[in-house]
């Protein structure tokens, strides 16, 4: 176990913000995390569980303890004729897990290629893209109960998944250190090609449809729209796609026929936050050292030495602008601290 004091988190958040925490604890062992929970009185409001750092915006130093699990490993733990249960450590890079699944011919996460972050954050955020969510594949979550200092296994139903949401962000916030996630993947499956431009991208590449070709298509699409965090620090999609009543979406669609609308359940529909932001005139704009990416308006970027407060101010101006134009309030997907 690695323990540091007054630790700089610049390399541990994809916005590359220069901020510090009081204590930083890194461990690749469930046993060490159990020992940590039993040996120290960790106050929930003084803990931050950090994965790949792709979903946090620090506006100030964190006066508490950052816990950074790096447990690795991917293994099949069970299978039947239709499905395979795969256990991945919380510290596994999410896209490495997707690549492993595709290479082994397992369906269920291929559309989630190239999303930044670690496996342990997938059930917390219920990450999603192109018509898929982590919740579609999560079977159970293994964790350390911080207050009880014991191992627990939580079912997918226990996690109360919602759109980019889970119980880990609410009642169970800072209650559990996720150590691994078990996913139920399919040996045979149906491709989801009609969300975004996946089908068009496949046709441009020759029309072959396979797990490998879908993954490659998603990667090409994401790379064409999203900046590399090593070249332009960012946290991917900054805002959630807003969900509105279906009648509201239909009224907006009549006013703007080219507006993307994704019906959900007969009563509600999802709008494309990036489209709303672009129509409000923010694409490519800069406020101080914070900016909106010039190819994808849903992505806020650090153009140099932006502070978390600068990025937050930009986000707030975007929210107000979109609300004034469309009467739709955007919510951040990124956790602002």
Protein Blocks (a to p, Z undefined) as FASTA:
>chain_A
ZZdehiafklmccklpacddfbdcddfbfklmmmmmmmpccdfklcccdfehpacccfbd
cdbdddddfbecdddfbdcfkbccddddfklcfklmmmmmmmnopahjlmmgoiacdfkl
mmmnopaeehiafklmombdcdddfklopacdddfklnopaehiafklmmmgokbccfbd
cddddfbdcddfkgcjllmmmmmnnopacfklmmmmmmmmmmmmpccfklmgcehjfbdc
ddddfklmmmmmmmmmmlccddfkopaccddfklmmmmnopgopaehjbccdfkbmkbcc
dfblacfklmmmmmmmmmmmmmmmnopacddfbdcZZ
